[in-house]
Amino acid sequence: MSDLIKGVPYNNPSLLPIGSYDIDIQHPIEITMDNTGSYGDKKLGRWSIIHTITLDDGKEITMVDLVTLKKVLDKSGLYPKMKKNEVAALCQLSLVDNELTIRGDIVKVKKSK
């Protein structure tokens, strides 16, 4: 399944803001993993992707740590395998009972002519 989206404008937040692009969607991805955990022999690397902090005034902040998500996907071997010139577009995160589901697409991106 391959869809081609032509002429995506430069101000699309998921792309580099330097031109117009064609996006060729190769195939969808769906990854399921724990939202929290640890890795290493002595459990030295503890991580949490989505977590909530309660401030002193009672307000809650929900944080999504995309840098940690990338590191955990790499370390656990869950990051999608891609060919040259392909990128993983992670589009949706959902969290249910500490189980994180990541949905998106593997895409080829090239500058429009």
Secondary structure, DSSP 8 states (H G I E B T S, - for coil): --EEEEEE-TT-TTS-SSS-EEEEEEEEEEEEEESEEEESTT--EEEESEEEEE-TTS-EEEEE-HHHHHHHHHHHT-S----TTEEEEEEEEEEETTEEEEEEEEEEEEE--
